[in-house]
Amino acid sequence: MGPVASLLAMDRTTLTAALKPLQRRGLVEIIPDPNDRRGKRIGLTPAGMALLVQAAPIWESTSKEVRALLPDGDAERLRKNLLALS
């Protein structure tokens, strides 16, 4: 969970809270880390993978639309600024 929390720029407690609704919907599963029982791993269920497959093209097209609205090079600057804010 630590690496995912770090990647998403959030603490573990916030990540755990954010995952609970996804768990209840059967989209993710949280399992013990086989290498360290204190740790946990996050995995997509088949239902979660199916939803991700549906969502990816929507994400791509929306991202493309937003980038088209920004002047050249500003998408990267926006990304960096948002990262700095987080």
C-alpha positions in Angstrom: 0.0 0.0 0.0 2.9 2.4 0.7 4.2 2.6 -2.9 0.6 3.2 -4.2 0.0 5.9 -1.6 3.3 7.5 -2.5 2.5 7.3 -6.2 -0.8 9.0 -5.6 0.7 11.6 -3.3 -1.5 10.6 -0.3 -0.9 9.0 3.0 -1.9 5.3 3.7 -4.9 6.3 5.9 -6.4 8.3 3.0 -5.7 5.6 0.5 -7.3 3.0 2.8 -10.4 5.2 3.1 -10.5 5.8 -0.6 -10.3 2.0 -1.4 -13.1 1.0 1.0 -16.0 2.0 -1.4 -14.1 0.2 -4.3 -13.8 -2.9 -2.1 -17.5 -2.8 -1.2 -18.3 -2.7 -4.9 -16.1 -5.7 -5.6 -13.7 -3.7 -7.8 -10.5 -4.1 -5.8 -9.2 -6.6 -3.2 -6.7 -6.0 -0.5 -4.6 -9.0 0.3 -1.6 -9.6 2.6 1.8 -9.2 1.1 3.2 -12.7 0.7 6.7 -11.3 1.5 5.7 -9.3 4.5 2.5 -10.1 6.4 2.4 -6.6 7.9 2.1 -5.2 4.4 -0.9 -5.3 2.1 -1.3 -5.4 -1.7 -4.0 -4.0 -3.8 -5.4 -5.9 -6.7 -8.1 -5.4 -9.3 -10.9 -8.0 -9.4 -12.2 -9.1 -12.7 -15.1 -6.6 -12.2 -12.5 -3.9 -11.5 -10.5 -4.8 -14.6 -13.7 -4.7 -16.8 -14.6 -1.2 -15.4 -11.0 0.0 -16.1 -11.2 -1.3 -19.7 -14.4 0.8 -20.1 -13.0 3.9 -18.4 -9.6 4.0 -20.1 -10.9 5.3 -23.5 -13.0 7.9 -21.7 -10.0 9.1 -19.7 -7.9 9.2 -22.9 -10.4 11.3 -24.9 -11.0 13.7 -22.0 -7.3 14.1 -21.4 -6.8 14.8 -25.1 -9.6 17.4 -25.0 -8.1 19.2 -22.0 -4.6 19.2 -23.6 -6.1 20.7 -26.8 -7.5 23.6 -24.7 -4.0 24.4 -23.3 -1.3 26.3 -25.2 1.6 24.2 -26.4 3.7 22.9 -23.5 1.3 24.0 -20.8 -0.1 20.5 -20.2 3.3 19.5 -18.7 3.5 22.8 -16.7 0.0 22.2 -15.4 0.9 18.6 -14.4 4.0 19.9 -12.5 2.1 22.7 -10.8 -0.6 20.2 -9.7 2.0 17.9 -8.3 3.6 20.7 -6.4 0.2 21.6 -4.9 -0.3 18.0 -3.7 
